[in-house]
Amino acid sequence: MAELDPQTKAEVVDYVKKEVLTKIPTEIEYLTAENVDALLSNLYVLRYYCFQKGFDPNVTDRLNNVIEISQDLWELLDSNSNTFMYLKEMYKIRGFDLAANLLGQYEETTSGEDTLRDVILNSIGTFLFWKSDTIWVDVAKIDYLAPSKVHTRKIREEFWRIINESPQNGNQMTLEKASEIGEKMNLLLNFTVSDEIPAVGRALLLSTMYTLLLRLQIDKTVIAMQSNGE
């Protein structure tokens, strides 16, 4: 595979920063199917360009994964549009801090202050703490259709995909530690499909997890673009 010139790499990374990252919803008011569809459109353009320019298959594979996550988020938002309209009204009355917490954890990851695995596990802890917020007492009486349980399985698979790509530490890893991670994942799965959080909260929780996954995967994609098989 021929080495790509630095200008092409820089051009692609600049496109990601300006036309992809800016399209990822960071606030609840931007969580719409239309906004995610705009993100998907730019991702298709980016994947096609990278394929035509001969980027390493690792780059296009990662873009495929980012597209898949974006499509799942689009489906969640499209099938729960009334729920998110209600959430936006609630946001005007009382802000949600979950997205801010997860965004802060994402920043810690990209700055190298924490390992990717630890950030994901800490995020799960944030989700579990989040259920104690009294706002859900107010919305529990609202009858909305709960998001499909399939989303939880997809998100768990993506979390495992990222954790599996973390640096190997075989000398320190034990079956007990691996099982502990599995238990936390199961806790997340059971929590997101339980009745402890009403359908409205479940929709916001899932969308926030998708957003976190998108940011983490795009960050890893940019690193792959910059190295491109080096």
C-alpha positions as CSV (number, residue, x, y, z in Angstrom):
1,M,0.0,0.0,0.0
2,A,1.4,3.3,-1.1
3,E,2.1,5.9,1.6
4,L,-0.4,8.8,1.5
5,D,1.0,12.3,1.4
6,P,0.7,14.4,4.6
7,Q,-1.5,16.9,2.8
8,T,-4.2,14.3,2.2
9,K,-4.1,13.1,5.8
10,A,-4.3,16.6,7.1
11,E,-7.2,17.3,4.7
12,V,-9.2,14.3,5.9
13,V,-8.5,15.1,9.6
14,D,-9.6,18.7,9.1
15,Y,-12.8,17.4,7.4
16,V,-13.5,15.2,10.4
17,K,-13.1,18.1,12.8
18,K,-15.2,20.6,10.9
19,E,-17.9,18.4,9.2
20,V,-18.2,15.4,11.5
21,L,-17.4,16.2,15.1
22,T,-19.5,19.4,14.9
23,K,-22.5,17.4,13.8
24,I,-22.5,15.1,16.8
25,P,-25.2,16.4,19.2
26,T,-23.7,17.7,22.4
27,E,-26.8,19.2,23.9
28,I,-30.3,17.8,24.2
29,E,-31.8,20.5,21.9
30,Y,-29.8,19.1,19.0
31,L,-30.8,15.5,19.5
32,T,-32.9,15.1,16.4
33,A,-33.1,12.6,13.6
34,E,-32.5,15.3,11.1
35,N,-29.2,16.4,12.7
36,V,-28.0,12.8,12.9
37,D,-29.0,12.3,9.3
38,A,-26.7,15.3,8.4
39,L,-23.9,13.6,10.3
40,L,-24.5,10.4,8.3
41,S,-24.4,12.2,5.0
42,N,-20.9,13.6,5.8
43,L,-19.7,10.2,7.0
44,Y,-20.7,8.6,3.8
45,V,-18.8,11.3,1.9
46,L,-15.8,10.8,4.1
47,R,-15.8,7.0,3.8
48,Y,-16.0,7.2,0.0
49,Y,-13.2,9.7,-0.2
50,C,-10.9,7.6,2.1
51,F,-11.7,4.5,0.0
52,Q,-10.9,6.3,-3.3
53,K,-7.7,7.8,-1.9
54,G,-6.4,4.3,-0.8
55,F,-6.5,4.7,3.0
56,D,-5.7,1.7,5.0
57,P,-8.7,-0.7,5.4
58,N,-8.5,-0.1,9.1
59,V,-9.7,3.4,8.5
60,T,-12.7,2.5,6.3
61,D,-13.6,-0.3,8.8
62,R,-13.7,2.2,11.6
63,L,-15.8,4.6,9.5
64,N,-18.2,1.7,8.9
65,N,-18.5,1.3,12.6
66,V,-19.1,5.0,13.2
67,I,-21.8,4.9,10.5
68,E,-23.4,2.0,12.1
69,I,-23.5,3.7,15.5
70,S,-24.9,6.9,13.9
71,Q,-27.6,4.9,12.2
72,D,-28.6,3.3,15.5
73,L,-28.8,6.7,17.1
74,W,-30.9,8.0,14.2
75,E,-33.3,5.1,14.6
76,L,-33.6,5.8,18.4
77,L,-34.3,9.5,17.8
78,D,-36.7,8.9,14.9
79,S,-38.8,6.2,16.7
80,N,-38.9,8.3,19.9
81,S,-39.4,11.8,18.5
82,N,-42.3,12.7,20.8
83,T,-40.2,11.6,23.8
84,F,-37.4,13.9,22.8
85,M,-39.7,16.8,22.3
86,Y,-40.9,16.3,25.8
87,L,-37.3,16.1,27.1
88,K,-36.4,19.3,25.4
89,E,-39.3,21.1,27.2
90,M,-38.1,19.6,30.5
91,Y,-34.6,20.7,29.8
92,K,-35.8,24.3,29.7
93,I,-37.2,23.9,33.1
94,R,-34.4,21.8,34.7
95,G,-31.1,21.0,33.1
96,F,-29.7,17.5,32.8
97,D,-26.0,17.1,33.9
98,L,-25.4,13.5,32.5
99,A,-24.3,14.7,29.1
100,A,-21.8,17.2,30.7
101,N,-20.4,14.4,33.0
102,L,-19.9,12.1,30.1
103,L,-18.3,14.8,27.9
104,G,-15.9,15.5,30.8
105,Q,-14.9,11.9,30.9
106,Y,-14.4,11.9,27.1
107,E,-12.1,14.9,27.5
108,E,-10.1,13.0,30.1
109,T,-9.7,10.1,27.7
110,T,-8.4,12.2,24.8
111,S,-6.0,14.1,27.1
112,G,-4.5,10.9,28.3
113,E,-5.5,11.4,32.0
114,D,-7.3,8.1,32.2
115,T,-7.5,4.9,30.3
116,L,-10.3,4.2,27.9
117,R,-11.5,1.2,29.8
118,D,-11.6,3.1,33.1
119,V,-13.6,6.0,31.5
120,I,-16.2,3.6,30.1
121,L,-16.5,1.8,33.5
122,N,-16.8,5.2,35.2
123,S,-19.4,6.2,32.7
124,I,-21.5,3.1,33.7
125,G,-21.2,4.3,37.3
126,T,-22.4,7.7,36.2
127,F,-25.5,6.1,34.6
128,L,-26.3,4.2,37.8
129,F,-25.9,7.3,40.0
130,W,-28.0,9.2,37.5
131,K,-31.1,7.2,38.4
132,S,-31.3,8.8,41.8
133,D,-32.1,12.2,40.3
134,T,-35.5,13.3,41.5
135,I,-36.5,14.5,38.0
136,W,-37.5,11.0,37.2
137,V,-40.1,11.1,39.9
138,D,-41.8,13.9,37.9
139,V,-41.7,12.2,34.6
140,A,-42.5,8.6,35.8
141,K,-46.2,9.5,35.4
142,I,-45.8,10.3,31.7
143,D,-46.7,7.3,29.5
144,Y,-44.2,7.1,26.6
145,L,-43.2,4.1,24.6
146,A,-39.9,2.7,25.9
147,P,-37.1,2.4,23.3
148,S,-36.3,-1.0,21.9
149,K,-34.2,-3.2,24.1
150,V,-32.1,-3.9,21.0
151,H,-30.3,-0.6,21.5
152,T,-28.9,-1.8,24.9
153,R,-27.4,-4.8,23.3
154,K,-25.9,-2.8,20.5
155,I,-24.4,-0.3,23.0
156,R,-23.0,-3.1,25.1
157,E,-21.3,-4.6,22.1
158,E,-19.7,-1.3,21.2
159,F,-18.4,-0.8,24.7
160,W,-16.8,-4.2,24.6
161,R,-15.4,-3.4,21.1
162,I,-13.6,-0.3,22.5
163,I,-12.4,-2.1,25.7
164,N,-11.0,-5.0,23.6
165,E,-8.9,-2.4,21.7
166,S,-7.3,-1.0,24.9
167,P,-3.6,-1.7,25.4
168,Q,-3.0,-5.3,26.4
169,N,-1.9,-5.9,30.0
170,G,-1.9,-9.7,30.0
171,N,0.4,-10.0,33.0
172,Q,-2.0,-8.0,35.1
173,M,-5.3,-9.3,33.7
174,T,-7.0,-12.2,35.5
175,L,-10.3,-14.0,34.8
176,E,-11.6,-12.4,37.9
177,K,-10.9,-8.9,36.6
178,A,-12.3,-9.7,33.2
179,S,-15.4,-11.1,35.0
180,E,-15.7,-7.9,37.0
181,I,-16.0,-5.9,33.7
182,G,-18.5,-8.4,32.5
183,E,-20.6,-7.9,35.6
184,K,-20.6,-4.2,35.2
185,M,-21.7,-4.6,31.6
186,N,-24.5,-6.8,32.7
187,L,-25.5,-4.3,35.4
188,L,-25.7,-1.6,32.7
189,L,-27.8,-3.9,30.5
190,N,-30.2,-4.8,33.3
191,F,-30.5,-1.2,34.4
192,T,-31.3,0.2,31.0
193,V,-34.2,-2.3,30.5
194,S,-35.5,-2.2,34.0
195,D,-38.5,-0.2,35.2
196,E,-36.4,1.9,37.6
197,I,-36.0,4.6,34.9
198,P,-39.1,5.6,33.0
199,A,-39.3,5.4,29.2
200,V,-38.4,9.1,28.9
201,G,-35.2,8.7,30.9
202,R,-34.3,5.5,29.1
203,A,-34.4,7.3,25.8
204,L,-32.1,10.1,27.0
205,L,-29.7,7.6,28.6
206,L,-29.4,5.6,25.4
207,S,-28.9,8.6,23.2
208,T,-26.1,9.9,25.6
209,M,-24.3,6.6,25.4
210,Y,-24.5,6.6,21.6
211,T,-23.0,10.1,21.7
212,L,-20.2,9.0,23.9
213,L,-19.5,6.0,21.7
214,L,-19.4,8.2,18.6
215,R,-16.9,10.6,20.1
216,L,-14.6,7.8,21.3
217,Q,-14.8,5.9,18.0
218,I,-14.2,9.0,15.9
219,D,-11.2,9.9,18.0
220,K,-9.7,6.4,17.4
221,T,-10.5,6.8,13.7
222,V,-8.6,10.1,13.5
223,I,-5.6,8.4,15.0
224,A,-5.9,5.6,12.4
225,M,-6.1,8.2,9.6
226,Q,-3.0,10.0,10.8
227,S,-0.9,6.8,11.0
228,N,-2.6,5.0,8.1
229,G,-0.7,1.8,8.4
230,E,2.7,3.3,9.5
